[in-house]
Amino acid sequence: MARKESPLFLARAPYRRRRLRDASRLLPILGIFFLLLPLLWTEESRLSLSAGDVIYFFSVWIFLIGAAAAFAPGLRSGQGPTGDED
């Protein structure tokens, strides 16, 4: 019996949806990195927050919200619970 061969390459739409899903999975890791990054360049004796630290924190937060909002429409268009197509 001949085995049904699957195509070597995916169609463009499922491929882009998978890459978008991968990018959305990396978004929390990227966010944690950028939120913890100021700890690397702060002085040990400084315990208070400056206005620049607060602006940086909220800028990263707004960027993460915007990136998640940009990824959401592309992730919504999958078929079935996993979003995979044949």
Backbone bond lengths (Angstrom), bond angles and torsions (degrees), N, CA, C in turn:
res aa  C-N    CA-C-N  psi(-1)  N-CA   C-N-CA  omega(-1)  CA-C   N-CA-C  phi
1 M - - - 1.422 - - 1.524 109.46 -
2 A 1.288 116.14 131.00 1.456 120.51 -179.08 1.524 110.00 -78.77
3 R 1.281 114.15 136.63 1.455 120.01 179.18 1.520 109.85 -85.11
4 K 1.321 115.75 135.70 1.456 120.29 179.70 1.525 108.83 -69.91
5 E 1.313 115.67 121.26 1.451 119.94 -178.03 1.526 110.13 -85.79
6 S 1.314 114.81 134.41 1.461 118.81 176.78 1.529 108.39 -85.46
7 P 1.303 116.81 153.48 1.465 118.85 -179.26 1.534 110.71 -65.01
8 L 1.313 114.82 149.97 1.452 120.45 -178.39 1.530 111.48 -69.04
9 F 1.307 116.71 -38.10 1.454 121.74 -179.00 1.522 109.90 -117.54
10 L 1.319 115.29 150.74 1.463 120.59 176.27 1.520 109.56 -80.97
11 A 1.299 115.02 159.33 1.460 119.50 172.40 1.528 108.49 -67.02
12 R 1.296 116.31 162.15 1.461 121.02 -173.67 1.530 112.78 -64.06
13 A 1.318 118.32 -43.42 1.470 120.57 -176.21 1.534 112.50 -65.68
14 P 1.337 120.06 -48.65 1.474 118.54 178.04 1.527 112.62 -64.91
15 Y 1.334 117.08 -33.83 1.457 120.07 178.31 1.530 110.70 -63.48
16 R 1.331 116.52 -46.63 1.458 120.13 179.27 1.524 111.18 -65.08
17 R 1.332 117.39 -37.31 1.462 120.57 179.13 1.533 110.36 -65.67
18 R 1.332 117.10 -38.53 1.462 119.64 177.99 1.524 111.89 -67.58
19 R 1.330 116.90 -40.42 1.469 119.66 178.37 1.531 110.61 -67.36
20 L 1.320 117.19 -35.99 1.462 121.12 176.60 1.523 110.35 -66.28
21 R 1.311 116.58 -38.82 1.469 120.88 176.51 1.531 110.24 -64.91
22 D 1.328 116.93 -40.30 1.465 120.03 176.76 1.524 111.30 -63.00
23 A 1.324 116.90 -42.55 1.465 120.83 179.02 1.522 110.66 -64.67
24 S 1.323 117.22 -37.48 1.466 119.18 179.82 1.525 111.05 -70.54
25 R 1.326 117.81 -27.53 1.464 120.11 175.77 1.522 111.76 -73.23
26 L 1.316 117.47 -28.25 1.462 120.87 178.40 1.525 112.90 -82.60
27 L 1.307 117.78 -14.81 1.456 121.68 -176.78 1.534 113.18 -59.78
28 P 1.332 121.56 -44.17 1.472 119.27 177.57 1.528 112.94 -65.00
29 I 1.328 117.28 -34.99 1.463 120.38 178.77 1.521 110.08 -67.15
30 L 1.334 116.17 -42.19 1.458 120.94 176.57 1.525 110.73 -62.98
31 G 1.327 116.65 -39.70 1.460 120.97 178.79 1.516 112.16 -64.41
32 I 1.319 117.07 -44.18 1.470 120.27 178.32 1.523 110.36 -62.13
33 F 1.331 116.45 -41.56 1.458 120.01 178.80 1.524 111.29 -59.88
34 F 1.341 116.55 -49.18 1.462 119.44 -177.97 1.526 112.91 -70.11
35 L 1.321 118.21 -29.09 1.460 119.86 177.93 1.527 111.96 -76.23
36 L 1.334 117.26 -28.85 1.460 120.50 179.14 1.526 112.72 -92.33
37 L 1.314 117.90 -9.49 1.453 122.10 -178.36 1.531 113.41 -58.41
38 P 1.329 121.01 -38.99 1.474 119.42 179.06 1.525 113.89 -61.62
39 L 1.328 117.92 -21.29 1.465 119.52 177.84 1.520 111.80 -66.53
40 L 1.323 117.53 -24.27 1.459 120.83 -179.15 1.521 112.37 -75.88
41 W 1.325 118.27 -29.84 1.455 118.99 -176.00 1.523 114.16 -108.17
42 T 1.326 117.42 7.02 1.468 119.08 178.16 1.532 110.12 -87.49
43 E 1.307 114.79 154.80 1.462 120.62 176.62 1.525 108.83 -79.56
44 E 1.328 116.28 148.48 1.464 119.92 -179.23 1.522 112.05 -67.75
45 S 1.338 117.76 -30.79 1.453 120.47 -176.75 1.533 112.57 -78.07
46 R 1.341 117.57 -16.02 1.463 120.89 -176.78 1.521 109.51 -90.42
47 L 1.318 116.50 115.61 1.451 120.56 -179.18 1.522 112.55 -110.70
48 S 1.316 118.31 -11.20 1.457 120.21 -178.01 1.531 110.73 -91.11
49 L 1.317 115.33 159.07 1.457 121.07 177.22 1.518 109.78 -94.42
50 S 1.313 115.53 136.33 1.458 119.18 175.36 1.527 109.02 -96.61
51 A 1.309 116.59 172.27 1.465 120.75 178.76 1.527 110.30 -64.56
52 G 1.324 117.27 -34.06 1.467 120.65 178.10 1.524 112.29 -63.99
53 D 1.333 116.90 -37.89 1.462 120.62 177.75 1.524 111.58 -65.11
54 V 1.302 116.00 -41.50 1.463 120.60 179.98 1.525 110.57 -66.98
55 I 1.340 116.43 -42.54 1.465 120.13 178.08 1.527 110.29 -63.54
56 Y 1.335 117.81 -41.18 1.470 121.48 177.98 1.529 110.65 -61.59
57 F 1.337 116.40 -46.67 1.456 120.83 -178.79 1.528 111.26 -59.05
58 F 1.328 117.48 -47.72 1.456 120.37 -178.44 1.531 111.85 -72.15
59 S 1.319 117.87 -28.94 1.464 120.17 175.36 1.527 111.03 -65.86
60 V 1.324 116.77 -43.98 1.463 120.49 177.30 1.526 109.71 -64.17
61 W 1.312 116.80 -41.22 1.458 121.64 -179.79 1.530 110.62 -61.84
62 I 1.323 117.15 -45.77 1.466 120.98 179.01 1.525 110.98 -65.39
63 F 1.347 117.49 -38.40 1.459 120.68 176.73 1.528 111.03 -61.54
64 L 1.326 117.51 -43.28 1.471 120.82 179.89 1.525 111.33 -64.69
65 I 1.323 117.32 -39.78 1.464 120.73 177.27 1.520 110.16 -64.61
66 G 1.326 117.34 -44.03 1.456 121.03 178.84 1.520 112.65 -64.06
67 A 1.329 117.12 -40.77 1.463 120.46 178.52 1.532 110.82 -65.73
68 A 1.326 117.07 -41.42 1.463 120.12 177.49 1.527 111.05 -64.57
69 A 1.319 117.10 -38.57 1.470 120.61 177.66 1.526 110.97 -67.29
70 A 1.319 117.19 -33.42 1.469 120.23 178.30 1.524 111.48 -72.16
71 F 1.336 117.64 -33.09 1.465 121.39 -179.39 1.529 112.12 -79.09
72 A 1.316 118.67 -26.76 1.462 122.82 -171.41 1.530 114.48 -58.41
73 P 1.325 121.19 -46.72 1.469 118.71 -178.82 1.524 113.72 -62.52
74 G 1.302 118.12 -35.27 1.456 121.17 178.99 1.507 113.08 -71.85
75 L 1.315 117.53 -28.01 1.461 121.02 179.76 1.522 111.73 -81.66
76 R 1.300 117.62 -20.34 1.452 122.40 -176.59 1.525 112.50 -75.81
77 S 1.328 119.72 -19.32 1.445 122.23 -169.65 1.519 115.32 -88.92
78 G 1.323 119.53 13.67 1.459 121.27 -179.72 1.513 112.40 -78.99
79 Q 1.325 116.28 158.78 1.459 121.15 177.74 1.509 108.45 -102.01
80 G 1.303 116.85 135.02 1.452 122.30 178.08 1.511 111.69 76.50
81 P 1.350 116.36 -178.70 1.456 120.18 -176.70 1.519 113.70 -69.14
82 T 1.347 118.90 -27.92 1.448 120.03 -178.09 1.504 112.29 -98.29
83 G 1.318 118.49 -17.43 1.444 121.66 179.51 1.514 113.68 80.82
84 D 1.333 118.19 7.15 1.463 121.17 -178.75 1.521 110.09 -86.54
85 E 1.304 115.08 144.68 1.457 121.15 176.78 1.516 109.16 -120.17
86 D 1.310 116.56 156.37 1.466 120.47 176.30 1.493 111.36 -81.17
